[in-house]
Amino acid sequence: MIKKNIYTPEERISDKLDEIIKFYHELVDHLPEEDFFLENTLMRRGLEKTLELLVNSIIDVALIIISKFNYAKPIDSRGAIEELYKNKVIDQKLKEKVADLISFRNLLVHRYGKIDERLEFENIKENHEDILEFVKCIEKFNKK
């Protein structure tokens, strides 16, 4: 029989934030120059998967907070981020950035249409610091 560890919501959030930081470093530390990113499909797919895992961890953090404080149940992952905003866990600017990140993840995972790899590269390169901003905000909230 597998013994399951019991963690407090604060410990679970802290563990998820550590995961996010780990995935963040894997993403940015392995982000190559644009030409190599565009030419190397296997490497690009690896970074896409890392981004997917990272965003899933962000969503997990949101859902743990929602559960802990009995906030309204969201209908989807973007709704979870909206709940954090409504309950003053994050500000509007960060809500919009994280919601865009979730939409980007959804596009990558579900392949709703053709993905422009140049825009994909630009999004990762230019917006990755939003992830750190989310972590800092949640760390501050988690210490309250």
C-alpha positions in Angstrom: 0.0 0.0 0.0 1.3 3.5 -0.9 1.4 5.9 2.0 0.3 9.3 1.1 1.9 12.3 2.7 -0.4 15.0 4.1 0.7 18.5 3.3 -0.8 21.8 4.4 -2.1 24.1 1.6 0.9 26.4 2.3 3.3 23.5 1.9 1.6 22.4 -1.3 1.8 25.9 -2.7 5.4 26.2 -1.8 6.2 22.9 -3.5 4.3 24.0 -6.6 6.2 27.3 -6.6 9.5 25.4 -6.5 8.3 23.4 -9.5 7.5 26.5 -11.4 10.9 27.9 -10.7 12.5 24.7 -11.8 10.5 24.6 -15.0 11.2 28.3 -15.5 15.0 27.7 -15.4 14.7 24.8 -17.7 12.8 26.9 -20.2 15.0 30.0 -20.2 18.3 28.3 -19.7 17.7 26.1 -22.7 16.1 28.7 -24.9 18.5 28.9 -27.9 18.9 31.6 -30.5 15.9 32.1 -32.7 17.2 30.4 -35.8 18.1 27.2 -33.9 14.6 27.3 -32.2 12.9 27.5 -35.6 15.0 24.8 -37.2 15.1 22.2 -34.4 11.6 20.7 -34.0 12.6 18.2 -31.3 14.2 20.9 -29.1 11.2 23.2 -29.7 8.8 20.4 -28.6 10.8 19.9 -25.5 10.5 23.6 -24.6 6.8 23.5 -25.4 6.3 20.6 -23.0 8.3 22.4 -20.3 6.1 25.5 -20.8 3.0 23.2 -20.5 4.2 21.7 -17.2 5.0 25.2 -15.9 1.6 26.6 -16.7 -0.1 23.5 -15.2 1.8 24.2 -12.0 0.6 27.8 -12.1 -3.0 26.5 -12.5 -2.5 24.1 -9.6 -1.3 26.9 -7.3 -4.5 28.9 -8.2 -6.7 25.9 -7.5 -5.0 25.2 -4.1 -5.6 28.8 -3.1 -9.2 28.7 -4.3 -9.8 25.5 -2.3 -8.1 26.8 0.8 -10.1 30.0 1.0 -13.4 28.6 -0.5 -13.4 31.0 -3.3 -15.9 30.4 -6.1 -15.2 27.4 -8.2 -13.9 28.4 -11.6 -15.2 26.8 -14.8 -11.8 26.6 -16.4 -8.1 27.4 -15.8 -8.5 31.1 -16.9 -11.4 31.3 -14.5 -9.1 30.2 -11.7 -6.8 33.1 -12.4 -9.8 35.4 -12.5 -10.7 34.2 -9.0 -7.3 35.1 -7.7 -7.8 38.6 -9.1 -11.3 38.9 -7.7 -10.0 38.0 -4.3 -7.0 40.4 -4.5 -4.4 37.7 -4.6 -3.0 39.1 -7.9 -3.5 42.4 -9.6 -5.2 43.0 -12.9 -2.0 43.4 -14.9 -0.7 40.0 -13.6 -4.1 38.4 -14.1 -4.0 39.4 -17.8 -0.4 38.2 -18.3 -1.1 34.8 -16.7 -4.4 34.4 -18.5 -2.5 35.0 -21.8 0.1 32.4 -20.7 -2.7 29.9 -20.1 -4.2 30.7 -23.5 -0.8 30.2 -25.1 -0.4 26.9 -23.4 -3.8 25.8 -24.6 -2.9 26.7 -28.2 0.4 24.7 -27.9 -1.3 21.7 -26.3 -4.5 21.5 -28.3 -3.1 22.8 -31.6 -6.2 24.9 -32.4 -4.5 26.2 -35.5 -1.1 26.6 -37.1 1.4 28.0 -34.7 3.8 30.7 -35.9 7.1 29.5 -34.5 8.6 33.0 -34.7 5.8 34.4 -32.5 6.1 31.4 -30.2 9.8 32.2 -29.7 9.1 35.9 -29.2 6.4 35.1 -26.6 8.7 32.9 -24.6 11.7 35.3 -24.9 9.8 38.5 -24.1 7.2 37.3 -21.5 9.0 34.7 -19.4 9.6 37.2 -16.5 5.8 37.2 -16.0 6.3 33.8 -14.5 8.7 35.1 -11.9 6.3 37.9 -11.1 3.6 35.4 -10.4 5.8 33.4 -8.1 6.8 36.5 -6.1 3.2 37.5 -5.8 2.1 34.1 -4.5 5.1 33.8 -2.2 4.1 37.1 -0.6 0.4 36.0 -0.3 1.4 32.6 1.0 3.3 34.2 3.9 0.2 36.1 5.2 
